[in-house]
Amino acid sequence: MNFTSIFCLDIYVEEAISMANKIAVLSKRPATIKNIHDIKLTVEGTKTPLSSREAPEFKYYFNTIWKELDIDEKDKLL
């Protein structure tokens, strides 16, 4: 079995879902792990970042993870 670890602080939820097998959602400071999502996308053929976005589960993961981020409009950088 081949294992690869990637650590990425990313606000691009779409990119994280399309490239990762697991996503950890962190709380605001001091950061703690709020939730870990096992990403299982149904993709025909070879899994690529673009083909992953067409998976039927993609929207569910996006909506679920986005809600956990606790991002307020006032906290966004302009």
C-alpha positions as CSV (number, residue, x, y, z in Angstrom):
1,M,0.0,0.0,0.0
2,N,1.3,3.4,-0.9
3,F,0.5,6.4,1.4
4,T,0.9,10.1,0.6
5,S,0.3,12.9,3.1
6,I,-0.4,16.4,2.1
7,F,-1.0,19.3,4.5
8,C,-2.6,22.4,3.0
9,L,-4.2,25.4,4.5
10,D,-6.7,26.2,1.8
11,I,-9.9,28.3,1.6
12,Y,-10.5,26.8,-1.9
13,V,-12.9,24.1,-0.8
14,E,-13.5,22.9,-4.4
15,E,-9.8,22.3,-4.9
16,A,-9.4,20.5,-1.6
17,I,-12.4,18.2,-2.4
18,S,-11.2,17.4,-5.9
19,M,-7.7,16.5,-4.9
20,A,-7.8,15.0,-1.4
21,N,-8.9,11.7,0.1
22,K,-9.4,13.4,3.5
23,I,-10.1,16.9,4.6
24,A,-9.7,18.2,8.1
25,V,-11.8,21.3,9.0
26,L,-10.1,23.5,11.6
27,S,-11.8,25.9,14.1
28,K,-10.9,29.5,14.5
29,R,-7.8,30.3,16.7
30,P,-6.7,28.5,18.7
31,A,-7.2,25.9,16.0
32,T,-8.5,22.5,16.8
33,I,-9.8,19.8,14.5
34,K,-13.6,20.3,14.2
35,N,-14.2,17.4,11.8
36,I,-12.4,15.0,9.4
37,H,-14.1,14.1,6.1
38,D,-13.3,11.0,4.2
39,I,-13.7,12.1,0.6
40,K,-15.2,9.3,-1.6
41,L,-16.1,10.5,-5.1
42,T,-17.6,8.3,-7.8
43,V,-15.6,9.1,-10.9
44,E,-15.7,7.2,-14.2
45,G,-12.2,6.4,-15.5
46,T,-9.1,8.1,-14.1
47,K,-9.7,10.5,-11.2
48,T,-8.4,14.0,-12.0
49,P,-9.2,17.3,-10.3
50,L,-11.6,18.2,-13.2
51,S,-13.4,14.8,-13.3
52,S,-13.8,14.9,-9.5
53,R,-15.9,18.0,-9.8
54,E,-18.4,16.2,-11.9
55,A,-18.9,13.5,-9.3
56,P,-22.5,13.4,-7.8
57,E,-21.1,13.6,-4.2
58,F,-19.0,16.7,-4.9
59,K,-21.8,19.2,-4.2
60,Y,-22.7,17.5,-0.9
61,Y,-19.1,17.7,0.3
62,F,-18.8,21.3,-0.8
63,N,-21.9,22.4,1.1
64,T,-21.1,20.4,4.2
65,I,-17.5,21.6,4.5
66,W,-18.3,25.3,3.6
67,K,-20.9,25.4,6.5
68,E,-18.3,24.1,8.9
69,L,-15.8,26.9,8.1
70,D,-17.7,29.6,10.1
71,I,-16.8,32.3,7.6
72,D,-18.5,35.6,8.1
73,E,-18.8,38.3,5.4
74,K,-17.1,40.7,7.8
75,D,-14.1,38.4,8.2
76,K,-13.4,38.1,4.5
77,L,-10.4,40.0,3.2
78,L,-11.1,42.5,0.4
